[in-house]
Amino acid sequence: MPPSKRKTFGQRLKAWRLAQKPEMSQLGAAECFGVSKRTLQNWEQEHRKPMLELAEAILARLSKDGF
């Protein structure tokens, strides 16, 4: 996939959250990953990136679920 078409971490995280049945809230996703709602919002809005260890665990979950 060309770099311009790749989804960012925040885009992938939000797409995963919205695809959950029923649709998962930001609070629910934050609890799932053991972070605050504000932290999750910062990631989805590309204001911040998670620390490497946490990012690896989250990306593994997103990949497992097809995101």
C-alpha positions in Angstrom: 0.0 0.0 0.0 1.4 3.4 -0.9 2.4 5.5 2.2 -0.3 8.1 1.4 -2.9 5.4 1.7 -1.7 3.9 4.9 -3.9 4.5 8.0 -2.3 6.1 11.0 -2.4 4.6 14.4 -5.2 6.9 15.4 -7.2 6.1 12.3 -6.8 2.4 12.8 -7.7 2.6 16.5 -10.9 4.7 15.8 -12.0 2.4 13.0 -11.5 -0.7 15.3 -13.5 1.0 18.1 -16.4 2.0 15.8 -16.5 -1.5 14.2 -17.2 -3.2 17.5 -20.7 -4.6 18.0 -22.3 -2.8 19.6 -20.2 0.3 18.7 -17.7 0.8 21.5 -17.4 4.2 23.3 -14.1 5.9 23.8 -14.4 5.1 27.5 -14.9 1.5 26.7 -11.9 1.3 24.4 -9.8 3.2 26.9 -10.8 0.6 29.6 -10.0 -2.2 27.2 -6.4 -1.0 26.8 -6.0 0.2 30.4 -5.6 3.9 29.7 -7.7 7.0 30.4 -10.4 8.3 28.0 -8.3 11.4 27.5 -5.3 9.4 26.4 -7.4 7.4 23.9 -8.8 10.7 22.6 -5.3 12.1 22.1 -4.3 9.0 20.2 -7.4 9.1 17.9 -6.9 12.8 17.2 -3.2 12.3 16.5 -2.1 14.6 19.3 -0.1 11.9 21.0 1.3 8.5 20.3 1.4 5.6 22.8 4.7 4.4 24.3 6.3 1.6 22.3 5.4 -1.3 24.7 1.7 -0.2 24.8 1.6 0.5 21.1 2.8 -3.0 20.3 0.1 -4.6 22.4 -2.6 -2.4 20.9 -1.4 -2.9 17.3 -1.4 -6.7 17.9 -5.0 -6.5 19.0 -6.0 -4.3 16.0 -4.2 -6.6 13.6 -5.9 -9.7 15.1 -9.2 -8.0 14.5 -8.3 -7.1 11.0 -7.5 -3.4 11.5 
